[in-house]
Amino acid sequence: MEKHAKVVVIGGGVVGCSILFHLAKFGLKNCILLERKELTSGSSWHAAGNVHVISNDPNISRLMAYTIRLYKEIEETSGHSTGFKPSGGFYLASNEIWADYLKRERSKARYMGLDQE
């Protein structure tokens, strides 16, 4: 194990792994990640696959859209599968209020360039 590092990332969950990936992507060297068990075996594992793009907060929507693109980039960069398989989803409106809400959400998705029907 290295004795010195410029950056030490503690925790190999989705956030820690993302931080280390981005540090390397932007050229920072001599960085290590410390994890007490297996990578993404904690909370990240329990939330696996829960990536929703549309949110009431446009910043969260942009972050989630970036996350989906990032999974593809990681696979292309590393040559390994992340196991992420976007499957989509659907919502049903049970009344006019929900129907109007879903129409607004569809407009947001179109604005963000997301596939939707």
MOPAC internal coordinates of N, CA, C and O (Angstrom, degrees):
PM7 1SCF
backbone

  N    0.0000 0     0.00 0     0.00 0    0    0    0
  C    1.4600 1     0.00 0     0.00 0    1    0    0
  C    1.5280 1   108.90 1     0.00 0    2    1    0
  O    1.2310 1   121.34 1   -37.88 1    3    2    1
  N    1.2979 1   115.03 1   142.12 1    3    2    1
  C    1.4667 1   121.04 1   177.82 1    5    3    2
  C    1.5308 1   110.00 1   -63.15 1    6    5    3
  O    1.2310 1   121.06 1   -31.92 1    7    6    5
  N    1.3309 1   115.59 1   148.08 1    7    6    5
  C    1.4646 1   120.09 1   177.63 1    9    7    6
  C    1.5140 1   112.24 1  -100.69 1   10    9    7
  O    1.2310 1   120.26 1   161.65 1   11   10    9
  N    1.3339 1   117.11 1   -18.35 1   11   10    9
  C    1.4569 1   121.62 1  -178.52 1   13   11   10
  C    1.5246 1   109.14 1  -135.37 1   14   13   11
  O    1.2310 1   121.21 1   -36.88 1   15   14   13
  N    1.3209 1   115.29 1   143.12 1   15   14   13
  C    1.4681 1   120.58 1   176.77 1   17   15   14
  C    1.5170 1   108.52 1  -152.43 1   18   17   15
  O    1.2310 1   121.01 1   -30.16 1   19   18   17
  N    1.3256 1   115.67 1   149.84 1   19   18   17
  C    1.4651 1   119.44 1   174.72 1   21   19   18
  C    1.5176 1   110.33 1   -71.36 1   22   21   19
  O    1.2310 1   120.90 1   140.61 1   23   22   21
  N    1.3404 1   115.88 1   -39.39 1   23   22   21
  C    1.4650 1   121.30 1  -178.88 1   25   23   22
  C    1.5175 1   108.31 1  -134.21 1   26   25   23
  O    1.2310 1   120.83 1   -46.47 1   27   26   25
  N    1.3253 1   116.02 1   133.53 1   27   26   25
  C    1.4573 1   122.13 1   173.17 1   29   27   26
  C    1.5231 1   107.20 1  -118.30 1   30   29   27
  O    1.2310 1   120.82 1   -61.06 1   31   30   29
  N    1.3106 1   116.04 1   118.94 1   31   30   29
  C    1.4639 1   121.79 1   177.15 1   33   31   30
  C    1.5194 1   106.48 1   -98.71 1   34   33   31
  O    1.2310 1   120.71 1   -55.92 1   35   34   33
  N    1.3165 1   116.25 1   124.08 1   35   34   33
  C    1.4592 1   120.69 1  -178.64 1   37   35   34
  C    1.5191 1   108.49 1  -103.12 1   38   37   35
  O    1.2310 1   121.36 1   -61.05 1   39   38   37
  N    1.3127 1   115.01 1   118.95 1   39   38   37
  C    1.4571 1   121.35 1   178.51 1   41   39   38
  C    1.5125 1   111.61 1   108.14 1   42   41   39
  O    1.2310 1   121.22 1   -59.98 1   43   42   41
  N    1.3192 1   115.27 1   120.02 1   43   42   41
  C    1.4584 1   121.42 1  -178.20 1   45   43   42
  C    1.5062 1   113.11 1  -100.25 1   46   45   43
  O    1.2310 1   121.02 1  -142.29 1   47   46   45
  N    1.3229 1   115.66 1    37.71 1   47   46   45
  C    1.4602 1   119.64 1   173.12 1   49   47   46
  C    1.5108 1   109.69 1   -83.49 1   50   49   47
  O    1.2310 1   121.06 1    10.33 1   51   50   49
  N    1.3010 1   115.59 1  -169.67 1   51   50   49
  C    1.4625 1   119.50 1  -176.70 1   53   51   50
  C    1.5296 1   111.14 1   -62.31 1   54   53   51
  O    1.2310 1   119.60 1   144.03 1   55   54   53
  N    1.3180 1   118.36 1   -35.97 1   55   54   53
  C    1.4674 1   120.57 1  -179.42 1   57   55   54
  C    1.5267 1   110.43 1   -71.87 1   58   57   55
  O    1.2310 1   120.20 1   131.59 1   59   58   57
  N    1.3288 1   117.22 1   -48.41 1   59   58   57
  C    1.4577 1   120.15 1   179.56 1   61   59   58
  C    1.5171 1   112.53 1   -60.64 1   62   61   59
  O    1.2310 1   120.48 1   136.07 1   63   62   61
  N    1.3307 1   116.68 1   -43.93 1   63   62   61
  C    1.4724 1   120.43 1   178.31 1   65   63   62
  C    1.5212 1   111.03 1   -64.09 1   66   65   63
  O    1.2310 1   120.52 1   140.90 1   67   66   65
  N    1.3229 1   116.62 1   -39.10 1   67   66   65
  C    1.4641 1   120.44 1   178.88 1   69   67   66
  C    1.5247 1   110.73 1   -65.26 1   70   69   67
  O    1.2310 1   120.48 1   137.64 1   71   70   69
  N    1.3220 1   116.68 1   -42.36 1   71   70   69
  C    1.4674 1   120.15 1   178.88 1   73   71   70
  C    1.5264 1   110.12 1   -60.62 1   74   73   71
  O    1.2310 1   120.35 1   132.55 1   75   74   73
  N    1.3273 1   116.93 1   -47.45 1   75   74   73
  C    1.4623 1   120.01 1  -179.51 1   77   75   74
  C    1.5319 1   111.10 1   -63.18 1   78   77   75
  O    1.2310 1   119.93 1   138.13 1   79   78   77
  N    1.3220 1   117.74 1   -41.87 1   79   78   77
  C    1.4686 1   121.98 1   177.99 1   81   79   78
  C    1.5209 1   110.39 1   -58.82 1   82   81   79
  O    1.2310 1   120.48 1   133.20 1   83   82   81
  N    1.3348 1   116.69 1   -46.80 1   83   82   81
  C    1.4645 1   120.15 1  -177.74 1   85   83   82
  C    1.5319 1   112.09 1   -69.37 1   86   85   83
  O    1.2310 1   120.04 1   143.86 1   87   86   85
  N    1.3235 1   117.53 1   -36.14 1   87   86   85
  C    1.4665 1   119.35 1   175.42 1   89   87   86
  C    1.5277 1   110.18 1   -59.74 1   90   89   87
  O    1.2310 1   120.75 1   134.61 1   91   90   89
  N    1.3322 1   116.17 1   -45.39 1   91   90   89
  C    1.4661 1   120.14 1   178.80 1   93   91   90
  C    1.5248 1   110.93 1   -66.09 1   94   93   91
  O    1.2310 1   120.49 1   139.15 1   95   94   93
  N    1.3123 1   116.67 1   -40.85 1   95   94   93
  C    1.4704 1   121.47 1  -179.49 1   97   95   94
  C    1.5284 1   110.84 1   -59.35 1   98   97   95
  O    1.2310 1   120.69 1   143.00 1   99   98   97
  N    1.3272 1   116.29 1   -37.00 1   99   98   97
  C    1.4597 1   120.33 1  -178.75 1  101   99   98
  C    1.5284 1   112.70 1   -91.85 1  102  101   99
  O    1.2310 1   120.65 1  -167.64 1  103  102  101
  N    1.3429 1   116.37 1    12.36 1  103  102  101
  C    1.4545 1   120.69 1   169.72 1  105  103  102
  C    1.5165 1   116.92 1    90.29 1  106  105  103
  O    1.2310 1   119.42 1  -176.03 1  107  106  105
  N    1.3203 1   118.72 1     3.97 1  107  106  105
  C    1.4603 1   119.52 1   178.97 1  109  107  106
  C    1.5229 1   109.07 1   -75.32 1  110  109  107
  O    1.2310 1   120.89 1   -49.40 1  111  110  109
  N    1.3220 1   115.90 1   130.60 1  111  110  109
  C    1.4614 1   120.94 1  -178.37 1  113  111  110
  C    1.5228 1   109.27 1  -111.56 1  114  113  111
  O    1.2310 1   121.40 1    -9.54 1  115  114  113
  N    1.3165 1   114.93 1   170.46 1  115  114  113
  C    1.4553 1   122.30 1   177.90 1  117  115  114
  C    1.5285 1   111.41 1    63.37 1  118  117  115
  O    1.2310 1   120.92 1  -132.38 1  119  118  117
  N    1.3283 1   115.84 1    47.62 1  119  118  117
  C    1.4664 1   122.86 1   177.05 1  121  119  118
  C    1.5226 1   108.14 1  -116.69 1  122  121  119
  O    1.2310 1   120.60 1   -37.45 1  123  122  121
  N    1.3142 1   116.47 1   142.55 1  123  122  121
  C    1.4634 1   119.85 1   176.58 1  125  123  122
  C    1.5199 1   109.65 1  -131.59 1  126  125  123
  O    1.2310 1   121.70 1   -21.74 1  127  126  125
  N    1.3121 1   114.35 1   158.26 1  127  126  125
  C    1.4578 1   121.54 1   177.23 1  129  127  126
  C    1.5198 1   107.62 1  -120.35 1  130  129  127
  O    1.2310 1   120.48 1   -49.26 1  131  130  129
  N    1.3219 1   116.70 1   130.74 1  131  130  129
  C    1.4612 1   121.73 1   177.81 1  133  131  130
  C    1.5254 1   109.00 1  -108.79 1  134  133  131
  O    1.2310 1   120.97 1   -50.86 1  135  134  133
  N    1.3246 1   115.75 1   129.14 1  135  134  133
  C    1.4648 1   121.87 1   178.30 1  137  135  134
  C    1.5205 1   107.89 1  -136.97 1  138  137  135
  O    1.2310 1   119.91 1   -46.59 1  139  138  137
  N    1.3162 1   117.79 1   133.41 1  139  138  137
  C    1.4617 1   119.91 1  -175.98 1  141  139  138
  C    1.5204 1   113.33 1   -78.49 1  142  141  139
  O    1.2310 1   120.03 1   156.53 1  143  142  141
  N    1.3276 1   117.56 1   -23.47 1  143  142  141
  C    1.4705 1   120.36 1   179.25 1  145  143  142
  C    1.5204 1   108.71 1  -126.07 1  146  145  143
  O    1.2310 1   120.58 1    52.54 1  147  146  145
  N    1.3326 1   116.49 1  -127.46 1  147  146  145
  C    1.4637 1   121.43 1   178.05 1  149  147  146
  C    1.5160 1   109.86 1   -97.16 1  150  149  147
  O    1.2310 1   120.91 1   -28.42 1  151  150  149
  N    1.3378 1   115.87 1   151.58 1  151  150  149
  C    1.4665 1   119.85 1   177.10 1  153  151  150
  C    1.5255 1   110.31 1   -57.83 1  154  153  151
  O    1.2310 1   121.13 1   -41.30 1  155  154  153
  N    1.2932 1   115.44 1   138.70 1  155  154  153
  C    1.4777 1   125.52 1   177.78 1  157  155  154
  C    1.5243 1   113.28 1    53.17 1  158  157  155
  O    1.2310 1   119.95 1  -149.98 1  159  158  157
  N    1.3269 1   117.71 1    30.02 1  159  158  157
  C    1.4686 1   120.26 1  -179.47 1  161  159  158
  C    1.5252 1   112.65 1   -90.38 1  162  161  159
  O    1.2310 1   120.20 1   173.56 1  163  162  161
  N    1.3324 1   117.22 1    -6.44 1  163  162  161
  C    1.4625 1   119.90 1  -179.49 1  165  163  162
  C    1.5108 1   111.65 1   -93.05 1  166  165  163
  O    1.2310 1   120.73 1    53.48 1  167  166  165
  N    1.3085 1   116.22 1  -126.52 1  167  166  165
  C    1.4644 1   121.31 1  -177.94 1  169  167  166
  C    1.5165 1   112.45 1   -61.72 1  170  169  167
  O    1.2310 1   119.80 1   146.31 1  171  170  169
  N    1.3208 1   117.98 1   -33.69 1  171  170  169
  C    1.4693 1   120.94 1  -179.86 1  173  171  170
  C    1.5211 1   111.07 1   -57.61 1  174  173  171
  O    1.2310 1   120.72 1   138.84 1  175  174  173
  N    1.3288 1   116.23 1   -41.16 1  175  174  173
  C    1.4539 1   120.53 1  -178.65 1  177  175  174
  C    1.5213 1   110.48 1   -63.79 1  178  177  175
  O    1.2310 1   120.08 1   140.55 1  179  178  177
  N    1.3165 1   117.46 1   -39.45 1  179  178  177
  C    1.4608 1   121.29 1  -177.03 1  181  179  178
  C    1.5191 1   112.53 1   -70.01 1  182  181  179
  O    1.2310 1   119.97 1   155.72 1  183  182  181
  N    1.3118 1   117.66 1   -24.28 1  183  182  181
  C    1.4682 1   121.18 1  -178.35 1  185  183  182
  C    1.5246 1   111.87 1  -103.18 1  186  185  183
  O    1.2310 1   120.33 1  -168.08 1  187  186  185
  N    1.3089 1   116.98 1    11.92 1  187  186  185
  C    1.4686 1   120.48 1  -175.02 1  189  187  186
  C    1.5204 1   111.48 1   -56.33 1  190  189  187
  O    1.2310 1   121.43 1   -47.42 1  191  190  189
  N    1.3165 1   114.87 1   132.58 1  191  190  189
  C    1.4618 1   120.39 1   175.59 1  193  191  190
  C    1.5069 1   114.96 1    87.27 1  194  193  191
  O    1.2310 1   119.80 1   175.37 1  195  194  193
  N    1.3069 1   117.99 1    -4.63 1  195  194  193
  C    1.4610 1   120.36 1  -178.90 1  197  195  194
  C    1.5217 1   110.21 1   -91.00 1  198  197  195
  O    1.2310 1   120.80 1  -104.95 1  199  198  197
  N    1.3127 1   116.07 1    75.05 1  199  198  197
  C    1.4595 1   121.13 1   178.63 1  201  199  198
  C    1.5211 1   107.74 1  -117.63 1  202  201  199
  O    1.2310 1   120.84 1   -72.63 1  203  202  201
  N    1.3070 1   116.00 1   107.37 1  203  202  201
  C    1.4598 1   122.10 1   178.67 1  205  203  202
  C    1.5188 1   107.44 1  -111.45 1  206  205  203
  O    1.2310 1   120.29 1   -47.32 1  207  206  205
  N    1.3065 1   117.05 1   132.68 1  207  206  205
  C    1.4576 1   119.54 1  -173.91 1  209  207  206
  C    1.5182 1   112.56 1   -88.31 1  210  209  207
  O    1.2310 1   119.70 1   140.75 1  211  210  209
  N    1.2890 1   118.18 1   -39.25 1  211  210  209
  C    1.4588 1   120.46 1  -175.28 1  213  211  210
  C    1.5286 1   109.99 1   -87.72 1  214  213  211
  O    1.2310 1   121.49 1   -50.15 1  215  214  213
  N    1.3191 1   114.76 1   129.85 1  215  214  213
  C    1.4596 1   122.50 1   179.55 1  217  215  214
  C    1.5208 1   108.06 1  -141.23 1  218  217  215
  O    1.2310 1   120.60 1   -20.52 1  219  218  217
  N    1.3161 1   116.46 1   159.48 1  219  218  217
  C    1.4665 1   119.88 1   174.86 1  221  219  218
  C    1.5225 1   111.35 1   -63.26 1  222  221  219
  O    1.2310 1   120.64 1   154.33 1  223  222  221
  N    1.3210 1   116.38 1   -25.67 1  223  222  221
  C    1.4611 1   122.02 1   179.84 1  225  223  222
  C    1.5309 1   108.70 1   -96.83 1  226  225  223
  O    1.2310 1   119.67 1   -65.30 1  227  226  225
  N    1.3391 1   118.24 1   114.70 1  227  226  225
  C    1.4690 1   119.79 1  -177.80 1  229  227  226
  C    1.5261 1   113.18 1   -61.13 1  230  229  227
  O    1.2310 1   119.90 1   151.60 1  231  230  229
  N    1.3247 1   117.80 1   -28.40 1  231  230  229
  C    1.4667 1   119.89 1   177.57 1  233  231  230
  C    1.5251 1   110.90 1   -66.62 1  234  233  231
  O    1.2310 1   120.52 1   140.09 1  235  234  233
  N    1.3255 1   116.62 1   -39.91 1  235  234  233
  C    1.4654 1   120.69 1   177.19 1  237  235  234
  C    1.5224 1   109.65 1   -65.80 1  238  237  235
  O    1.2310 1   120.27 1   139.64 1  239  238  237
  N    1.3245 1   117.09 1   -40.36 1  239  238  237
  C    1.4698 1   120.53 1   178.11 1  241  239  238
  C    1.5241 1   110.65 1   -60.31 1  242  241  239
  O    1.2310 1   120.17 1   136.20 1  243  242  241
  N    1.3263 1   117.28 1   -43.80 1  243  242  241
  C    1.4659 1   120.66 1   178.64 1  245  243  242
  C    1.5310 1   110.98 1   -64.32 1  246  245  243
  O    1.2310 1   120.73 1   139.18 1  247  246  245
  N    1.3320 1   116.22 1   -40.82 1  247  246  245
  C    1.4603 1   120.43 1   179.08 1  249  247  246
  C    1.5243 1   110.97 1   -63.16 1  250  249  247
  O    1.2310 1   120.39 1   137.30 1  251  250  249
  N    1.3137 1   116.86 1   -42.70 1  251  250  249
  C    1.4601 1   120.09 1  -179.68 1  253  251  250
  C    1.5302 1   111.11 1   -67.75 1  254  253  251
  O    1.2310 1   120.13 1   140.31 1  255  254  253
  N    1.3227 1   117.35 1   -39.69 1  255  254  253
  C    1.4710 1   120.10 1   176.86 1  257  255  254
  C    1.5337 1   109.61 1   -62.83 1  258  257  255
  O    1.2310 1   120.59 1   140.30 1  259  258  257
  N    1.3298 1   116.48 1   -39.70 1  259  258  257
  C    1.4659 1   120.59 1   177.18 1  261  259  258
  C    1.5276 1   110.16 1   -62.58 1  262  261  259
  O    1.2310 1   120.34 1   139.88 1  263  262  261
  N    1.3220 1   116.95 1   -40.12 1  263  262  261
  C    1.4581 1   121.54 1  -179.53 1  265  263  262
  C    1.5212 1   111.08 1   -59.36 1  266  265  263
  O    1.2310 1   120.39 1   136.70 1  267  266  265
  N    1.3187 1   116.86 1   -43.30 1  267  266  265
  C    1.4647 1   120.27 1   179.37 1  269  267  266
  C    1.5285 1   110.26 1   -63.11 1  270  269  267
  O    1.2310 1   120.53 1   136.51 1  271  270  269
  N    1.3276 1   116.60 1   -43.49 1  271  270  269
  C    1.4707 1   120.00 1   177.24 1  273  271  270
  C    1.5339 1   110.83 1   -63.93 1  274  273  271
  O    1.2310 1   120.81 1   143.75 1  275  274  273
  N    1.3306 1   116.06 1   -36.25 1  275  274  273
  C    1.4630 1   121.06 1  -178.74 1  277  275  274
  C    1.5262 1   111.52 1   -64.49 1  278  277  275
  O    1.2310 1   119.96 1   138.96 1  279  278  277
  N    1.3319 1   117.69 1   -41.04 1  279  278  277
  C    1.4688 1   119.77 1   177.36 1  281  279  278
  C    1.5279 1   110.49 1   -56.83 1  282  281  279
  O    1.2310 1   120.30 1   137.63 1  283  282  281
  N    1.3197 1   117.03 1   -42.37 1  283  282  281
  C    1.4696 1   120.98 1   178.37 1  285  283  282
  C    1.5289 1   110.46 1   -64.61 1  286  285  283
  O    1.2310 1   120.67 1   137.26 1  287  286  285
  N    1.3260 1   116.33 1   -42.74 1  287  286  285
  C    1.4667 1   120.53 1  -179.89 1  289  287  286
  C    1.5222 1   111.31 1   -63.32 1  290  289  287
  O    1.2310 1   120.38 1   138.67 1  291  290  289
  N    1.3234 1   116.87 1   -41.33 1  291  290  289
  C    1.4675 1   120.40 1   179.65 1  293  291  290
  C    1.5238 1   110.08 1   -61.47 1  294  293  291
  O    1.2310 1   120.51 1   137.18 1  295  294  293
  N    1.3309 1   116.63 1   -42.82 1  295  294  293
  C    1.4631 1   119.65 1   178.60 1  297  295  294
  C    1.5276 1   111.18 1   -63.12 1  298  297  295
  O    1.2310 1   120.46 1   136.63 1  299  298  297
  N    1.3336 1   116.72 1   -43.37 1  299  298  297
  C    1.4661 1   120.58 1  -179.67 1  301  299  298
  C    1.5268 1   111.20 1   -66.18 1  302  301  299
  O    1.2310 1   120.43 1   139.05 1  303  302  301
  N    1.3236 1   116.79 1   -40.95 1  303  302  301
  C    1.4643 1   121.63 1  -177.60 1  305  303  302
  C    1.5237 1   111.72 1   -70.72 1  306  305  303
  O    1.2310 1   120.78 1   136.37 1  307  306  305
  N    1.3295 1   116.11 1   -43.63 1  307  306  305
  C    1.4633 1   120.52 1  -173.76 1  309  307  306
  C    1.5240 1   113.57 1   -88.93 1  310  309  307
  O    1.2310 1   120.68 1   155.93 1  311  310  309
  N    1.3306 1   116.30 1   -24.07 1  311  310  309
  C    1.4593 1   119.09 1  -174.44 1  313  311  310
  C    1.5158 1   112.98 1    77.60 1  314  313  311
  O    1.2310 1   120.49 1  -169.78 1  315  314  313
  N    1.3309 1   116.66 1    10.22 1  315  314  313
  C    1.4643 1   121.73 1   179.69 1  317  315  314
  C    1.5229 1   109.90 1  -118.79 1  318  317  315
  O    1.2310 1   121.12 1   -31.41 1  319  318  317
  N    1.3076 1   115.47 1   148.59 1  319  318  317
  C    1.4582 1   120.28 1   177.85 1  321  319  318
  C    1.5251 1   110.21 1   -76.65 1  322  321  319
  O    1.2310 1   120.45 1   -42.73 1  323  322  321
  N    1.3183 1   116.75 1   137.27 1  323  322  321
  C    1.4670 1   120.40 1   173.33 1  325  323  322
  C    1.5212 1   110.40 1   -84.32 1  326  325  323
  O    1.2310 1   120.64 1   164.02 1  327  326  325
  N    1.3198 1   116.38 1   -15.98 1  327  326  325
  C    1.4584 1   120.25 1  -176.46 1  329  327  326
  C    1.5147 1   112.94 1    85.96 1  330  329  327
  O    1.2310 1   120.77 1   177.96 1  331  330  329
  N    1.3291 1   116.13 1    -2.04 1  331  330  329
  C    1.4671 1   119.95 1  -178.96 1  333  331  330
  C    1.5191 1   109.31 1   -77.48 1  334  333  331
  O    1.2310 1   120.98 1   -53.82 1  335  334  333
  N    1.3268 1   115.72 1   126.18 1  335  334  333
  C    1.4547 1   121.81 1   178.44 1  337  335  334
  C    1.5211 1   108.69 1  -130.61 1  338  337  335
  O    1.2310 1   120.28 1   -81.93 1  339  338  337
  N    1.3362 1   117.06 1    98.07 1  339  338  337
  C    1.4659 1   118.65 1   179.43 1  341  339  338
  C    1.5235 1   110.17 1   -63.38 1  342  341  339
  O    1.2310 1   121.27 1   -53.75 1  343  342  341
  N    1.2982 1   115.18 1   126.25 1  343  342  341
  C    1.4642 1   119.42 1  -175.83 1  345  343  342
  C    1.5181 1   112.90 1  -115.28 1  346  345  343
  O    1.2310 1   120.50 1   173.73 1  347  346  345
  N    1.3137 1   116.64 1    -6.27 1  347  346  345
  C    1.4608 1   119.05 1  -179.23 1  349  347  346
  C    1.5188 1   111.55 1    79.18 1  350  349  347
  O    1.2310 1   121.37 1    11.48 1  351  350  349
  N    1.2808 1   114.99 1  -168.52 1  351  350  349
  C    1.4558 1   120.86 1  -179.61 1  353  351  350
  C    1.5119 1   108.98 1  -173.61 1  354  353  351
  O    1.2310 1   121.09 1    -1.55 1  355  354  353
  N    1.3041 1   115.52 1   178.45 1  355  354  353
  C    1.4581 1   118.44 1   177.72 1  357  355  354
  C    1.5206 1   110.34 1  -150.58 1  358  357  355
  O    1.2310 1   121.33 1   -22.84 1  359  358  357
  N    1.3039 1   115.06 1   157.16 1  359  358  357
  C    1.4544 1   122.98 1   177.27 1  361  359  358
  C    1.5198 1   108.09 1  -126.70 1  362  361  359
  O    1.2310 1   120.65 1   -34.33 1  363  362  361
  N    1.2999 1   116.35 1   145.67 1  363  362  361
  C    1.4556 1   122.11 1   175.33 1  365  363  362
  C    1.5190 1   108.97 1  -117.54 1  366  365  363
  O    1.2310 1   120.77 1   -44.19 1  367  366  365
  N    1.3156 1   116.14 1   135.81 1  367  366  365
  C    1.4662 1   121.14 1   178.08 1  369  367  366
  C    1.5234 1   108.66 1   -95.09 1  370  369  367
  O    1.2310 1   121.01 1   -52.02 1  371  370  369
  N    1.3157 1   115.66 1   127.98 1  371  370  369
  C    1.4682 1   120.13 1   179.85 1  373  371  370
  C    1.5220 1   112.29 1   -98.47 1  374  373  371
  O    1.2310 1   120.59 1   174.27 1  375  374  373
  N    1.3356 1   116.48 1    -5.73 1  375  374  373
  C    1.4654 1   119.56 1   178.08 1  377  375  374
  C    1.5346 1   108.67 1  -158.20 1  378  377  375
  O    1.2310 1   120.84 1    -3.42 1  379  378  377
  N    1.3170 1   115.99 1   176.58 1  379  378  377
  C    1.4699 1   120.81 1  -176.47 1  381  379  378
  C    1.5245 1   112.65 1   -64.54 1  382  381  379
  O    1.2310 1   120.50 1   143.87 1  383  382  381
  N    1.3215 1   116.65 1   -36.13 1  383  382  381
  C    1.4696 1   120.03 1   179.87 1  385  383  382
  C    1.5257 1   109.67 1   -60.41 1  386  385  383
  O    1.2310 1   120.78 1   132.39 1  387  386  385
  N    1.3279 1   116.12 1   -47.61 1  387  386  385
  C    1.4606 1   120.24 1   178.80 1  389  387  386
  C    1.5232 1   111.28 1   -67.10 1  390  389  387
  O    1.2310 1   119.98 1   143.10 1  391  390  389
  N    1.3223 1   117.65 1   -36.90 1  391  390  389
  C    1.4678 1   120.67 1   178.46 1  393  391  390
  C    1.5270 1   110.17 1   -61.61 1  394  393  391
  O    1.2310 1   120.47 1   136.10 1  395  394  393
  N    1.3284 1   116.70 1   -43.90 1  395  394  393
  C    1.4669 1   120.51 1   177.69 1  397  395  394
  C    1.5301 1   111.05 1   -63.44 1  398  397  395
  O    1.2310 1   120.92 1   137.36 1  399  398  397
  N    1.3233 1   115.85 1   -42.64 1  399  398  397
  C    1.4642 1   120.89 1   178.24 1  401  399  398
  C    1.5318 1   110.50 1   -58.93 1  402  401  399
  O    1.2310 1   120.57 1   133.49 1  403  402  401
  N    1.3319 1   116.51 1   -46.51 1  403  402  401
  C    1.4624 1   119.97 1  -178.38 1  405  403  402
  C    1.5262 1   112.07 1   -66.45 1  406  405  403
  O    1.2310 1   120.28 1   148.00 1  407  406  405
  N    1.3174 1   117.06 1   -32.00 1  407  406  405
  C    1.4690 1   119.95 1   175.60 1  409  407  406
  C    1.5278 1   110.36 1   -64.78 1  410  409  407
  O    1.2310 1   120.92 1   139.41 1  411  410  409
  N    1.3383 1   115.84 1   -40.59 1  411  410  409
  C    1.4700 1   119.52 1   177.25 1  413  411  410
  C    1.5319 1   110.64 1   -64.77 1  414  413  411
  O    1.2310 1   120.82 1   139.29 1  415  414  413
  N    1.3258 1   116.04 1   -40.71 1  415  414  413
  C    1.4650 1   120.14 1   179.18 1  417  415  414
  C    1.5276 1   110.88 1   -64.36 1  418  417  415
  O    1.2310 1   120.37 1   141.93 1  419  418  417
  N    1.3250 1   116.89 1   -38.07 1  419  418  417
  C    1.4611 1   120.70 1   177.41 1  421  419  418
  C    1.5299 1   109.94 1   -63.12 1  422  421  419
  O    1.2310 1   120.64 1   139.67 1  423  422  421
  N    1.3322 1   116.38 1   -40.33 1  423  422  421
  C    1.4672 1   119.89 1   177.52 1  425  423  422
  C    1.5222 1   110.95 1   -62.38 1  426  425  423
  O    1.2310 1   120.34 1   138.73 1  427  426  425
  N    1.3351 1   116.95 1   -41.27 1  427  426  425
  C    1.4669 1   120.46 1   176.89 1  429  427  426
  C    1.5254 1   110.56 1   -60.37 1  430  429  427
  O    1.2310 1   121.00 1   134.68 1  431  430  429
  N    1.3287 1   115.68 1   -45.32 1  431  430  429
  C    1.4633 1   120.16 1  -178.47 1  433  431  430
  C    1.5251 1   110.53 1   -61.68 1  434  433  431
  O    1.2310 1   120.55 1   137.04 1  435  434  433
  N    1.3164 1   116.56 1   -42.96 1  435  434  433
  C    1.4685 1   119.92 1   178.49 1  437  435  434
  C    1.5267 1   110.51 1   -62.69 1  438  437  435
  O    1.2310 1   120.55 1   137.63 1  439  438  437
  N    1.3282 1   116.56 1   -42.37 1  439  438  437
  C    1.4611 1   121.32 1   179.51 1  441  439  438
  C    1.5274 1   110.68 1   -59.87 1  442  441  439
  O    1.2310 1   120.75 1   142.03 1  443  442  441
  N    1.3332 1   116.18 1   -37.97 1  443  442  441
  C    1.4619 1   121.25 1  -178.90 1  445  443  442
  C    1.5289 1   112.30 1   -82.54 1  446  445  443
  O    1.2310 1   120.19 1   177.52 1  447  446  445
  N    1.3338 1   117.24 1    -2.48 1  447  446  445
  C    1.4580 1   120.59 1   179.02 1  449  447  446
  C    1.5125 1   114.07 1    76.08 1  450  449  447
  O    1.2310 1   120.43 1  -153.17 1  451  450  449
  N    1.3314 1   116.79 1    26.83 1  451  450  449
  C    1.4598 1   121.00 1  -177.98 1  453  451  450
  C    1.5182 1   111.01 1   -91.75 1  454  453  451
  O    1.2310 1   121.23 1   -33.22 1  455  454  453
  N    1.3274 1   115.26 1   146.78 1  455  454  453
  C    1.4558 1   119.99 1   174.85 1  457  455  454
  C    1.5194 1   109.15 1   -68.00 1  458  457  455
  O    1.2310 1   120.92 1   -49.32 1  459  458  457
  N    1.3006 1   115.85 1   130.68 1  459  458  457
  C    1.4631 1   120.71 1   177.79 1  461  459  458
  C    1.5135 1   109.17 1  -165.92 1  462  461  459
  O    1.2310 1   121.27 1   -17.90 1  463  462  461
  N    1.3168 1   115.18 1   162.10 1  463  462  461
  C    1.4665 1   120.75 1   176.91 1  465  463  462
  C    1.5081 1   109.16 1  -131.11 1  466  465  463
  O    1.2310 1   120.10 1   180.00 1  467  466  465

